[in-house]
Amino acid sequence: MILAAGAARRFGAQKLLVPLDGRPLIQHVIDAANASCLENIVIVVGTNADHLVAQLDLGRTRVVHNPDAARGLASSLQSGLRSLDQSLHGALVLLGDMPGVTTALIDELVARGQKTRASAVTSVWRGRRSPPVVLHRSLWPAAFALDGDIGMRDVLAGRNDVAEVEVTPDLGALDDIDTPEDHRRLRVRDDTPVAFRRSDGRSSAP
């Protein structure tokens, strides 16, 4: 699931549509998910997100509206989980403001979960745990118990059955875009005349 119902107060505008490498910022995440091994993909948006959705190429991604988006991140996570087939073994959670996520990273997280049977598989970026994260269905009740603008970080911190995937350059980057300055820094980096990274994790010449 791609969580995209935030108010973007620190950015001051609809940050998910700001351009990056010729596409809306969130389109990078959608494209990476659509090209991955994921069976079902949903994007969780707020109730007044028609303009956002109209600007996107959703492919096989299904839209889920969160009527309680003002309550924060936890409510979007819960809306996404409710929308999924309850026979699934797990769900992978992506954030819409992390355009450096690649198909290669998504597939690696899923493969690690299948191999280890861990309750969760989390990305590690610059020494810290970060989304995307795979949540085994045994953890979904803990997600439904959350309230406010929080995710699963504290829940996972107290467990010893969490696997990790180190995000190396070949798997992408997990810079999140919270402010206009974050966006400017990422655009400057992307405009540098070096190889750029595609959503499938491979590099191409500019």
Number of C-alpha atoms within 10 A of each C-alpha: 29 26 22 25 28 22 15 16 11 11 16 11 13 13 23 22 18 14 14 19 12 9 13 19 22 24 22 22 22 29 22 22 31 18 17 20 14 15 9 15 22 22 22 29 25 20 14 13 14 11 10 16 14 9 11 14 13 17 12 15 17 13 17 22 21 23 15 15 24 16 15 17 22 21 26 30 26 19 22 24 22 13 15 15 11 10 7 11 11 22 23 22 20 23 23 26 25 21 26 23 31 29 26 21 27 26 19 19 24 20 14 18 23 13 9 13 14 17 19 26 29 26 23 19 17 13 9 9 19 19 20 23 26 25 24 18 18 12 17 17 10 12 20 15 10 17 14 12 14 15 18 18 13 9 12 19 10 9 10 10 13 18 19 18 19 16 21 12 10 14 23 22 19 21 17 16 22 16 15 15 11 13 20 13 11 18 14 9 12 15 12 10 9 12 12 16 20 18 24 21 21 16 13 10 8 10
